[in-house]
């Protein structure tokens, strides 16, 4: 018997209907993925993708993702979780959903999704992708094999390769990184993988200062700017990621990310706010 | 008897504890403000500020706002609303709250707030405010008196004064606006007014194309980058607003905004996603 191949991302976001259903909430169960472990619990973008997967499985979820906000209340423990998806507002064209993830009854993450049927419309692209060499001309960066999630992506840096050895030289570097990103093993792009990729950029504090204080993303919001057909047309291709930050102050810093298609279309924009103690 | 003066913003965001309390939700009641009416219901930023006000009145809400996401499910009708605030995750330093606004039992807006005790930390400001004339050197723009909310702000444009007469010339203009903004009448800045100001920028589709198709903000996320003391120190001053957009495609466009202090510190960054039919 041949075992069907399942990509680690599909395994990570896979959830099962829970036996504890209620009238107003659709519930699922799942487990953290060993493939996407970060220093302190599972990579946030994969937790987000798992919760989005729950929203997409709601029976009234007919649209595709327009935006997704995920609040990370605490790191995921190494035990099973429950996801509750509630339809706040349904509609033929647009649906609003709230999602909560619990472990041992405590909410460890909350999220909201807006889904919509994407239509053709007036199209205008004032922002431009940075001009960079194609991904095949750049070798994957040796960013290490631990934590485990680093093995699940390839990063080809155009600019801003992080110096991952902690340094105390006081040198303040640019917050900006530009890099080609693909799942590893490669996998066709979809909303779930793009949401995961929104969170693969090293936290900008590390990038800028080279120190490793306690830090974690508190909230991340991701917007999807392409239609499902356009995302599917990208196939297994790499996306061009741009990450930056504007301000580190009063215990938090922002982080902005963009994911561009090979032909220079903005597929995703994402922002997050990061707590740090430094 | 002298009637105490109440600023229109404080009147707009004012809510009263509801008689229908539950164990897990704190509930409030309120009404749309005639002072902040937009073309189709109340200005979204004021609805957001009203919901944030509900979160801040939760008895376990000891922190101040770090981020706030508001999903606008449908325009506010001209009738009373209820706000339900639920503490998803409490803590001494950080609290996560979910907020839902209902009219006639239907959810018309959902939101999430992260509050935290802001501390002194390493501080770094790689982003810079644009170099502009001071607000007192610019006259308020005559942006009209209807809808009503236009009377509640003064806008002093440095760049990107919108052409509010619908035009069909096909000319595609820059999505960027730079302008000084203050409440009118003036009012000391706080998190509520800054959240309102995050949403005072004309939707970028109007700015760029000059057409008025059906359009509305679907979701807005706002990050606060200054401590409460720093915001209070701004007094009744104007903030420098920068608005822009990157992509209009498949029925939606993004909109990014920044609010800078007079001395060039980033107080707020905000993003929204806007539905349009065009």
Interface residues (C-beta under 8 A of the other chain):
Chain A: X66 X67 X69 X71 X73 X74 X88 X89 X94 X96 X98 X100 X106 X107 X108 X110 X112 X114 X116 X118 X119 X120 X121 X122 X123 X124 X125 X126 X127 X172 X174 X175 X208 X209 X218 X219 X221 X223 X225 X226 X227 X230 X244 X245 X246 X247 X248 X249 X250 X251 X252 X253 X254 X258 X265 X266 X269 X271 X273 X275 X276 X277 X278
Chain B: X66 X67 X69 X71 X73 X74 X88 X89 X94 X96 X98 X100 X106 X107 X108 X110 X112 X114 X116 X118 X119 X120 X121 X122 X123 X124 X125 X126 X127 X172 X174 X175 X208 X209 X218 X219 X221 X223 X225 X226 X227 X230 X244 X245 X246 X247 X248 X249 X250 X251 X252 X253 X254 X258 X266 X269 X271 X273 X275 X276 X277 X278
